[in-house]
Amino acid sequence: MTIPEKMRAKHTELCRQLHHHNHLYHSLNAPQISDAEYDQLLRRLLEIEKDLPELVNPSSPSQRVGSSPEPGFSQIAHSRPMLSLENAFNADDLREFDARLKRFLGSEESIEYLCEMKLDGVAVELVYQKGQLQHASTRGDGRVGEAITANARTIGAIPLQLQAGAPQLLEVRGEVYMELPAFRQLNEQRRDEGEKTFANPRNATAGSLRQLDPRITANRPLTISCYGLGEIDADQPPTGQLEMLRKLRDWGLRVNLETVALAGDIDGVLKQYQKLMTERDRLPFEIDGMVVKVNSFALQQELGEKSRTPRWAIACKFPPRQEETLLESVRFQVGRTGAITPVANLCPVSVSGVTVSSASLHNWDEIERLGVRIGDRVIVERAGDVIPDIVKVVIEKRNGSEQPIPEPTTCPACGSPVSRETGEVVPRCQGLTCPARLKESLKHFASRAAMDIEGLGDRFVEQLLQIELVHSVADLYRLNKEDFFRLERMGDVLAEKLLTAIDASRRRPLERLLFGLGIRHVGVHLAKILSRRFGNLEGLRQANRETLIETHEIGPQVADSLMAFFADEHNIEVLRQLEASGVQPESSAVPQGAGFAGKSFVFTGKLERFSRSEGAELVEQQGGRASGSVSKKTDYLIAGPGAGSKLAKAEQLGINILGEDDFLQLIKEISGED
């Protein structure tokens, strides 16, 4: 296909702008446009690449989102070994390091050192040729690492294209890591989703980089700090460590220049080490020491290397931030999705100058692993999480009075029964009236895909809760205009619009209500299946576990979740109140056995007669299912212009392939239209 020169130029310019703003944001920390403006540029690029997929290339900013899962990690040999560093643990070790270098050089002259923070992350190598990212790899054994190129491309702080003036060949080493606020948010999300939390930012980073599916990496908040070189082909290569960092920044790579310090001698190094120890707790990322390097590359070359470590660098570790204390009791916290997590109440203890009175226990699998009990003497460590961790139980100090930590059977916030599903690490409350869940439940209930109460957003939901007008989703249908007048910035017109939107939501179909109730594992698609199968809320409520599992696509996990939801009297009362308020939905879906029941459709290519979402809706109206990937279970592939790998796979599997007109004709035949 011939690409119009105008579109090619527009694509090139959008790529240039996006790379420029990525550089300003990630490397220079000096953004010139808002996130919304950046997103708008990216959307325009994605629209062009959707229409003209031939324009997509590995350096396009669109490649940040991640590609299909990789079959496995291949290996890449480093052109120069990525060596480990020798460790120092105190001032004496550092002075001995300095003396050793002077003896080797046969000189008593002071050596200039560069002091860098030792980030607690994962070492990687990035290889650029003619300014383009060619591949990325982990350190591995120092000589051979794992290829993680697809994952590295998803990290916003790693430029896909360097700035003008970059070397023809540049092999750069850096540390991929996760900043503390982002790490905390990730762990909170995993707790709410019933997944195992990461012990520290480094584990989270390593787990994120080694995902076979780059789309998972793309959703992890990773960044990088570059600190070293492999091979380089430059007209004027840097002559020292600090100059190198400045050049890396100029070439578009992210470096933590503001955190490095030059020291004229070993006394200056020791002062910087003490300064860094006092500052580490105020940093937005985890460090576990300070790296000391001879600044001059000429001296580095003269000093050379040992078998596994460079002679010219050393890592001085910080002492551990641990103390012993008493675990006095355990309290339970309820997350926004009902996840219940245990938190230890400790006898207050000072850890690195900060008083610690509570620590995370994460979940009952972790409690079992530690073997911890109420009344134990425990070792507490300040790490990267919101609150510190218990890392060890001092078994030898037990006196027999210690008590096991029970898993709750009812929600500590609302008293509803809780359940812990197979494979999950935390129990959950499914109570619709649970105050710990209510805000998110209301927002979800009012969302467009659920009951679609237009105008009822975060601001009004928060105010309704603050003045205690709403205690469950059913209370929304008891609100009147005078109630809304109690909210800030509320006028007669807006109040009337909200009341109209609430009234209209009474007539939403059953699948919308099922999704809006926030039943665990019941998303939009399964809500439609349940709606088709049972027809109304009472029919679903009366179904037993066996009947549920017999339903197409409903497995034991979903069945157990539904059973737990309808077993909760608090939930049944809310459903009664909804019914009394006129919310009595019936299924709008085609009954099973009609139309496309049991059939699976996949849409691909550039569709011109309808969008993919519109096509999926047409399929679902006839009882079928729209999927995003081709498999042996696919019945029809609807292919538009530009169809690629999905079309090839469908042909290979012998799947029915239809054009848009053929598909629309099939819809007419199935629905009985003329």
C-alpha positions as a printed Julia matrix, in Angstrom:
674×3 Matrix{Float64}:
   0.0     0.0    0.0
   1.3     3.44  -0.95
   1.32    5.77   2.05
   0.42    9.4    1.28
   3.46   11.59   1.87
   1.33   13.99   3.92
   0.38   11.22   6.39
   3.97    9.97   6.58
   5.15   13.5    7.42
   2.41   13.9   10.03
   3.38   10.58  11.64
   7.07   11.58  11.7
   6.25   14.93  13.31
   4.03   13.35  15.99
   6.8    10.85  16.8
   9.29   13.71  17.06
   7.04   15.69  19.42
   6.32   12.68  21.62
  10.01   11.71  21.88
  10.83   15.34  22.72
   8.26   15.52  25.51
   9.29   12.1   26.83
  12.85   13.41  27.09
  11.73   16.57  28.92
   9.55   14.6   31.33
  11.71   11.57  32.13
  15.29   12.77  31.61
  15.16   16.46  32.51
  12.16   16.49  34.87
  11.01   19.63  33.05
   7.71   18.91  31.25
   6.36   21.61  28.95
   2.88   20.17  28.39
   0.27   18.56  30.62
  -0.4    14.81  30.77
  -3.71   15.42  28.98
  -1.95   17.23  26.12
   0.61   14.42  25.84
  -2.2    11.84  25.77
  -3.91   13.8   23.0
  -0.74   13.69  20.87
  -0.41    9.96  21.5
  -4.06    9.34  20.57
  -3.53   11.14  17.26
  -0.48    8.95  16.58
  -2.4     5.77  17.42
  -5.24    6.78  15.08
  -2.78    7.23  12.2
  -1.07    3.89  12.92
  -4.45    2.14  13.15
  -5.33    3.38   9.65
  -1.8     2.92   8.3
  -0.17    0.03  10.24
   2.76    0.1    7.78
   3.99    3.23   9.61
   4.48    1.38  12.89
   8.16    0.83  13.71
  10.08   -0.23  16.85
  10.92    3.4   17.68
   7.34    4.64  17.55
   6.06    5.98  20.91
   3.05    3.7   20.4
   5.24    0.7   21.27
   5.19    1.7   24.95
   1.94   -0.2   25.52
   3.46   -3.65  25.09
   3.09   -6.36  22.47
   1.87   -9.96  22.59
   3.44  -12.35  25.13
   6.94  -13.59  24.36
   7.52  -17.36  24.11
  10.52  -17.07  26.44
  13.68  -15.08  27.09
  16.59  -15.51  24.71
  20.14  -14.68  25.8
  22.36  -11.78  24.83
  26.12  -11.65  25.38
  27.51   -8.34  26.68
  30.33   -6.95  24.57
  32.01   -5.96  27.82
  31.3    -7.83  31.06
  28.88   -6.2   33.52
  31.04   -6.7   36.59
  29.95   -6.88  40.22
  31.26   -4.43  42.81
  33.33   -5.19  45.86
  31.53   -4.29  49.1
  32.58   -2.02  51.97
  30.65   -1.71  55.23
  32.27    1.08  57.21
  34.8     3.93  57.18
  37.74    1.59  57.71
  36.8    -0.41  54.61
  36.64    2.78  52.53
  40.01    4.02  53.78
  41.54    0.64  53.0
  40.06    0.84  49.47
  41.71    4.25  48.97
  45.05    3.04  50.36
  44.94   -0.05  48.13
  44.48    2.07  45.0
  47.36    4.36  45.96
  49.62    1.37  46.52
  48.68   -0.03  43.13
  49.35    3.33  41.45
  52.56    3.86  43.45
  51.43    7.37  44.44
  50.26    9.17  47.57
  48.4    11.86  45.65
  44.72   12.29  46.46
  42.32   10.53  44.11
  39.16   12.25  42.88
  36.1    10.09  43.38
  32.51   10.3   42.2
  29.95    9.28  44.83
  26.65    7.86  43.54
  23.6     6.5   45.3
  23.36    2.71  45.13
  19.83    2.27  43.86
  18.09   -0.93  44.92
  16.86   -2.17  41.55
  17.83   -4.39  38.63
  20.9    -3.75  36.44
  20.27   -3.68  32.68
  22.13   -2.85  29.46
  20.6    -0.83  26.61
  22.18   -0.91  23.16
  21.55    1.97  20.73
  22.67    2.06  17.1
  22.3     5.29  15.14
  20.23    6.61  18.02
  17.64    3.8   17.94
  17.12    1.29  20.76
  18.13   -2.1   19.33
  17.97   -4.38  22.33
  17.97   -4.51  26.12
  19.17   -7.2   28.48
  19.57   -7.98  32.17
  22.98   -8.29  33.81
  22.61  -12.1   34.06
  25.92  -13.67  35.08
  27.8   -10.55  33.99
  28.75  -11.94  30.59
  25.39  -13.16  29.27
  21.99  -11.71  30.19
  18.34  -12.27  29.3
  16.88  -10.31  26.39
  14.13   -8.03  27.72
  13.85   -5.67  24.73
  10.04   -5.88  24.4
   9.63   -5.11  28.08
  12.18   -2.28  28.08
  10.32   -0.57  25.24
   7.28   -0.18  27.52
   9.21    1.83  30.16
   8.61    5.52  29.55
  11.96    6.57  31.03
  13.88    4.5   28.45
  14.08    6.49  25.2
  13.34    4.57  22.03
  15.26    7.24  20.11
  18.19    9.32  21.41
  18.65   13.04  20.94
  20.59   14.52  18.04
  24.37   14.18  18.44
  24.22   10.75  20.11
  26.99    8.26  19.21
  26.61    5.82  16.32
  26.92    2.99  18.85
  26.12    3.38  22.53
  25.92    0.59  25.08
  24.7     2.07  28.33
  24.25    0.42  31.71
  21.63    1.47  34.21
  19.44    0.48  37.12
  15.73   -0.09  36.56
  13.79    0.59  39.75
  10.45    1.62  41.19
   9.91    4.78  43.22
   8.29    4.36  46.63
   4.94    6.11  46.01
   4.4     4.04  42.85
   5.45    0.86  44.66
   3.0     1.52  47.46
   0.19    2.14  45.01
   1.02   -1.08  43.14
   0.97   -3.11  46.36
  -2.32   -1.52  47.44
  -3.84   -2.47  44.1
  -2.59   -6.05  44.41
  -4.0    -6.33  47.95
  -7.39   -5.15  46.71
  -7.28   -7.68  43.89
  -6.37  -10.52  46.25
  -2.92  -10.98  44.75
   0.3   -11.47  46.67
   2.06   -8.19  47.43
   5.73   -7.56  46.66
   8.09   -7.55  49.63
  10.05   -4.52  48.43
  10.55   -2.32  45.35
  13.44   -4.43  44.06
  11.35   -7.62  44.01
   8.55   -5.72  42.29
  10.99   -4.42  39.67
  12.57   -7.81  39.01
   9.16   -9.46  38.7
   7.96   -6.75  36.34
  11.0    -6.94  34.04
  10.79  -10.71  33.69
   7.2   -10.86  32.47
   6.75  -12.84  29.28
   3.82  -10.56  28.47
   5.17   -7.02  27.89
   1.68   -5.6   28.45
   2.05   -6.49  32.14
   5.39   -4.67  32.28
   3.76   -1.67  30.58
   1.35   -1.37  33.52
   4.1    -1.41  36.13
   5.54    1.96  37.3
   9.19    1.38  36.34
  11.88    3.97  35.72
  15.65    3.92  35.15
  18.84    5.69  36.13
  21.83    5.26  33.79
  25.32    5.15  35.28
  27.84    3.43  33.01
  29.04    2.45  29.53
  29.85   -0.64  27.54
  31.03   -0.03  23.98
  30.77    3.5   22.56
  31.51    4.91  19.11
  31.65    8.7   19.56
  33.73   11.47  18.02
  34.47   12.9   21.48
  33.9    10.21  24.11
  33.73   11.33  27.75
  36.96   11.33  29.77
  35.49   10.83  33.21
  32.55    9.49  35.19
  30.84   12.84  35.82
  31.33   14.0   32.22
  29.86   10.71  31.04
  26.69   11.22  33.11
  26.27   14.71  31.69
  26.67   13.43  28.13
  24.19   10.61  28.75
  21.68   13.22  29.89
  22.36   15.34  26.79
  21.83   12.31  24.58
  18.38   11.82  26.1
  19.0     9.18  28.77
  17.78    9.51  32.33
  20.48   10.0   34.98
  20.25   11.1   38.61
  22.8    13.9   38.25
  21.38   15.79  41.22
  22.24   12.89  43.53
  25.95   12.53  42.64
  28.83   14.33  44.32
  32.52   14.79  43.52
  34.96   14.17  46.37
  38.56   15.38  46.14
  39.83   12.67  48.48
  38.7     9.83  50.72
  37.75   12.23  53.54
  35.29   13.85  51.15
  33.91   10.4   50.35
  33.34    9.68  54.05
  31.52   12.98  54.54
  29.24   12.21  51.58
  28.55    8.72  52.95
  27.44   10.14  56.32
  25.34   12.8   54.57
  23.64   10.21  52.39
  22.8     8.0   55.39
  20.95   10.9   57.03
  19.07   11.68  53.79
  18.09    8.15  52.7
  14.77    8.13  54.58
  13.63   11.3   52.81
  14.31    9.98  49.31
  11.43    8.89  47.04
  13.25    5.64  46.21
  15.14    2.89  48.02
  18.94    2.94  48.22
  21.05    0.43  50.11
  24.4     2.18  50.01
  26.74    4.47  48.1
  28.9     3.57  45.09
  32.38    5.14  45.0
  34.15    5.33  41.62
  37.43    6.82  40.5
  36.25    9.73  38.38
  39.01    9.7   35.73
  38.59    7.12  32.94
  42.35    7.2   32.38
  42.95    6.19  35.99
  40.19    3.56  35.75
  41.98    2.01  32.78
  45.31    2.06  34.62
  43.79    0.41  37.68
  42.05   -2.24  35.58
  39.93   -5.11  36.85
  40.11   -8.18  39.03
  38.45  -11.42  37.92
  34.89  -10.32  38.76
  35.11   -6.74  40.02
  36.64   -3.46  38.81
  39.59   -2.36  40.95
  38.5     1.31  40.69
  35.02    1.09  42.28
  33.44   -0.1   45.51
  29.93   -0.21  46.99
  29.68    0.9   50.61
  26.56   -0.67  52.09
  24.34    0.94  54.72
  23.7    -0.85  58.01
  20.33   -2.69  58.1
  17.32   -0.79  59.44
  16.07   -3.44  61.85
  15.05   -3.57  65.5
  13.44   -6.08  67.83
  10.08   -5.41  69.49
   6.87   -7.05  70.77
   3.86   -7.87  68.58
   1.04   -6.82  70.94
  -2.08   -7.4   68.81
  -3.39   -7.57  65.24
  -6.04   -5.38  63.57
  -7.79   -5.98  60.25
  -8.09   -3.38  57.49
 -10.71   -3.48  54.73
  -9.7    -2.28  51.27
 -11.94   -0.66  48.68
 -12.75   -4.01  47.02
 -13.41   -5.75  50.33
  -9.95   -7.31  50.71
  -9.13   -7.78  54.41
  -5.47   -7.5   55.38
  -3.83   -8.01  58.8
  -1.68   -5.29  60.39
   0.47   -5.91  63.48
   0.26   -3.48  66.43
   3.75   -3.26  67.91
   5.27   -1.98  71.1
   6.71    1.3   69.73
  10.38    1.05  68.76
  12.82    3.46  67.1
  14.16    2.16  63.76
  16.78    4.45  62.2
  15.42    7.41  64.11
  11.74    6.79  63.23
   9.25    5.46  65.79
   7.5     2.36  64.45
   4.28    1.15  66.1
   2.76   -1.02  63.36
   3.96   -3.36  60.64
   2.45   -5.1   57.64
   1.64   -8.8   57.87
   0.36   -8.8   54.25
  -1.84  -11.93  54.35
  -2.35  -15.29  56.06
   0.04  -17.1   53.72
   2.75  -14.71  54.91
   1.7   -15.21  58.55
   2.07  -18.97  58.05
   5.44  -18.56  56.34
   6.79  -16.46  59.2
   5.11  -18.59  61.87
   4.29  -15.37  63.71
   1.9   -15.18  66.69
   0.45  -12.48  68.92
   2.89  -11.99  71.8
   6.0   -12.88  69.77
   9.24  -10.93  69.87
   9.83   -9.98  66.24
  12.43   -8.27  64.05
  11.01   -5.22  62.26
  12.63   -3.78  59.17
  11.91   -0.46  57.52
  11.65   -1.18  53.82
   9.85    0.47  50.95
   6.24   -0.3   51.87
   3.68    2.03  53.46
   4.46    0.58  56.86
   7.44   -1.59  57.9
   7.63   -5.36  57.59
   8.12   -8.12  60.13
  11.02  -10.14  58.72
  11.67  -12.66  61.48
  10.27  -14.16  64.68
  12.65  -14.53  67.63
  11.56  -18.08  68.43
  13.99  -18.52  71.34
  12.24  -15.78  73.32
   8.8   -17.43  73.34
   7.31  -18.14  76.79
   4.23  -20.17  75.85
   1.66  -17.36  76.11
   1.74  -16.52  72.38
  -1.55  -16.85  70.47
  -2.24  -17.72  66.79
  -3.56  -14.96  64.53
  -7.08  -15.97  63.48
  -8.45  -15.39  60.0
 -11.68  -13.35  60.32
 -15.03  -14.94  59.5
 -16.92  -11.62  59.47
 -15.98   -8.19  58.15
 -14.52   -5.92  60.87
 -16.12   -2.89  59.21
 -19.7    -4.09  58.66
 -20.11   -7.58  60.14
 -20.92   -9.25  56.82
 -19.64  -12.8   56.27
 -16.3   -13.0   54.49
 -14.96  -15.64  52.14
 -11.52  -16.57  50.88
 -11.55  -18.1   47.44
  -9.21  -20.86  46.33
  -5.93  -19.41  45.12
  -6.38  -16.04  46.84
  -4.28  -14.88  49.77
  -6.82  -12.67  51.57
 -10.46  -13.08  52.63
 -12.99  -10.59  51.28
 -16.13   -8.83  52.4
 -18.88   -8.71  49.76
 -21.26   -6.53  51.77
 -22.92   -3.82  49.66
 -23.34   -1.67  52.77
 -19.76   -2.05  54.0
 -18.57    1.49  54.85
 -15.01    0.63  53.86
 -16.2    -0.23  50.32
 -19.09    2.17  49.9
 -17.44    5.05  48.03
 -16.02    2.85  45.28
 -19.24    0.78  45.19
 -21.34    3.91  44.55
 -18.99    5.18  41.83
 -19.0     1.79  40.12
 -22.8     1.47  40.4
 -23.29    4.87  38.74
 -20.68    4.31  36.01
 -21.61    4.28  32.32
 -21.14    0.52  31.88
 -23.36   -0.16  34.91
 -26.46    1.91  35.81
 -25.21    4.97  33.85
 -26.3     7.7   36.29
 -24.93   10.63  34.35
 -23.43   13.42  36.47
 -23.01   11.39  39.66
 -19.21   11.55  39.82
 -16.53   11.5   42.51
 -17.28   14.96  43.9
 -20.97   14.36  44.54
 -20.47   10.8   45.8
 -17.97   12.04  48.39
 -20.35   14.77  49.57
 -23.29   12.36  49.82
 -21.18   10.16  52.08
 -19.82   13.06  54.15
 -23.29   14.3   55.1
 -24.5    10.69  55.5
 -27.32   10.88  52.97
 -26.35    7.53  51.42
 -25.45    4.27  53.17
 -25.94    1.87  50.25
 -26.62    2.0   46.51
 -30.34    1.65  47.25
 -30.33    5.0   49.08
 -29.66    6.76  45.77
 -33.29    6.12  44.8
 -34.62    7.83  47.93
 -32.89   11.16  47.27
 -34.97   14.24  46.49
 -34.19   17.73  45.24
 -33.86   19.14  48.76
 -31.21   16.5   49.53
 -29.16   17.57  46.51
 -29.43   21.24  47.51
 -27.3    20.32  50.55
 -24.35   19.62  48.24
 -21.81   22.26  47.27
 -22.23   24.01  43.9
 -25.65   22.49  43.4
 -28.35   24.47  41.59
 -31.9    23.69  40.56
 -31.01   22.67  37.0
 -28.21   20.31  38.03
 -30.3    18.77  40.81
 -33.11   18.11  38.34
 -30.66   16.48  35.9
 -29.33   14.16  38.6
 -32.82   13.14  39.69
 -33.77   12.47  36.05
 -30.63   10.35  35.56
 -31.35    8.35  38.74
 -34.95    7.79  37.65
 -33.85    6.65  34.18
 -31.47    4.11  35.74
 -34.45    2.25  37.27
 -35.15    0.92  33.79
 -31.67   -0.38  32.99
 -31.53   -4.06  31.92
 -30.58   -6.82  34.32
 -27.03   -7.21  33.0
 -26.31   -3.56  33.86
 -27.52   -4.04  37.44
 -25.54   -7.28  37.89
 -22.37   -5.53  36.76
 -23.18   -2.47  38.87
 -23.54   -4.5   42.06
 -19.8    -5.18  41.93
 -20.06   -8.93  42.49
 -16.56  -10.38  42.52
 -15.5   -11.77  39.1
 -18.75  -10.67  37.4
 -17.75   -8.24  34.67
 -19.75   -6.91  31.74
 -19.5   -10.12  29.7
 -20.44  -12.56  32.48
 -23.26  -10.26  33.58
 -24.78  -10.65  30.1
 -24.39  -14.43  30.23
 -26.1   -14.6   33.64
 -28.83  -12.26  32.42
 -29.55  -14.46  29.4
 -29.52  -17.63  31.47
 -31.72  -16.58  34.41
 -33.82  -13.72  33.05
 -34.32  -11.85  36.33
 -32.66  -11.25  39.67
 -34.82  -13.67  41.62
 -34.05  -16.51  39.21
 -30.33  -15.93  39.69
 -30.69  -15.65  43.45
 -32.47  -19.03  43.67
 -29.88  -20.85  41.52
 -27.69  -23.37  43.32
 -23.97  -23.86  42.75
 -24.44  -26.78  40.35
 -26.87  -24.83  38.19
 -24.49  -21.92  38.04
 -21.52  -24.07  37.02
 -23.61  -25.7   34.29
 -24.04  -22.27  32.72
 -21.75  -21.6   29.75
 -18.52  -19.81  30.85
 -19.44  -19.8   34.56
 -16.78  -21.7   36.48
 -16.46  -22.68  40.16
 -14.76  -19.39  41.11
 -17.58  -17.24  39.73
 -20.22  -19.6   41.14
 -18.72  -19.41  44.62
 -18.58  -15.62  44.41
 -22.26  -15.44  43.43
 -23.26  -17.85  46.2
 -21.36  -15.78  48.78
 -22.96  -12.57  47.54
 -26.53  -13.87  47.77
 -25.86  -15.55  51.12
 -25.2   -12.18  52.75
 -28.37  -10.8   54.44
 -27.02   -7.24  54.14
 -26.92   -7.67  50.36
 -30.4    -9.21  50.22
 -31.77   -6.24  52.17
 -30.2    -3.82  49.67
 -31.76   -5.79  46.79
 -35.16   -5.62  48.53
 -34.77   -1.85  48.89
 -33.82   -1.53  45.21
 -36.92   -3.49  44.22
 -39.11   -1.34  46.47
 -37.65    1.76  44.79
 -38.74    0.54  41.38
 -35.49   -1.09  40.24
 -36.87   -4.35  38.83
 -34.8    -5.14  35.74
 -35.39   -7.94  33.28
 -32.91   -9.4   30.82
 -32.59   -7.51  27.55
 -30.47  -10.22  26.03
 -31.57  -12.86  23.55
 -32.33  -16.17  25.36
 -29.92  -19.04  24.96
 -30.66  -21.21  21.95
 -31.4   -18.24  19.67
 -29.23  -16.31  17.23
 -25.51  -16.68  17.87
 -25.77  -18.52  21.2
 -22.49  -20.33  21.88
 -20.74  -18.71  18.91
 -17.48  -16.75  19.21
 -16.55  -13.83  16.91
 -13.27  -11.95  16.41
 -12.98   -8.59  14.6
  -9.74   -7.48  12.92
  -8.44   -4.93  10.46
  -9.77   -1.44   9.75
 -13.55   -1.74   9.92
 -15.37    0.84   7.79
 -19.08    0.02   8.25
 -19.0    -0.14  12.06
 -16.52    0.0   14.96
 -15.31   -3.11  16.77
 -17.39   -2.23  19.84
 -20.49   -1.81  17.65
 -19.8    -5.16  15.99
 -19.37   -6.82  19.39
 -22.68   -5.35  20.54
 -24.46   -6.76  17.47
 -23.01  -10.19  18.25
 -23.98  -10.05  21.91
 -27.53   -8.92  21.07
 -27.9   -12.26  19.3
 -26.48  -14.28  22.17
 -22.89  -14.61  20.86
 -19.55  -13.55  22.25
 -16.92  -11.17  20.85
 -13.32  -12.14  21.63
 -10.03  -10.33  21.13
  -7.96  -13.3   19.96
  -8.27  -16.13  17.43
  -8.28  -19.72  18.73
  -9.72  -23.11  17.83
 -12.91  -22.03  19.63
 -13.44  -19.06  17.28
 -16.4   -19.54  14.93
 -16.15  -16.41  12.76
 -13.46  -13.87  11.94
 -14.78  -10.53  10.63
 -11.91   -9.02   8.61
 -11.6    -5.45   7.39
  -8.84   -3.89   5.25
  -5.33   -4.25   6.7
  -6.09   -7.49   8.57
  -2.83   -9.16   9.55
  -1.79  -11.98  11.88
  -5.32  -12.77  13.1
  -6.45  -13.33   9.53
  -3.47  -15.59   8.81
  -4.16  -17.64  11.95
  -7.86  -17.93  11.11
  -7.01  -19.21   7.62
  -4.59  -21.72   9.14
  -7.26  -23.0   11.56
  -9.98  -23.13   8.88
 -12.23  -20.58  10.63
 -15.13  -18.94   8.77
 -13.93  -15.56   7.48
 -16.46  -12.87   6.63
 -16.2    -9.33   5.3
 -18.22   -6.53   6.87
 -21.08   -6.76   4.35
 -21.31  -10.54   4.81
 -21.42  -10.08   8.57
 -24.21   -7.48   8.4
 -26.17   -9.78   6.08
 -25.74  -12.64   8.56
 -27.06  -10.38  11.33
 -30.15   -9.61   9.22
 -30.77  -13.31   8.57
 -30.37  -14.26  12.23
 -32.59  -11.44  13.5
 -35.25  -12.07  10.84
 -34.94   -8.63   9.21
 -35.75   -8.13   5.56
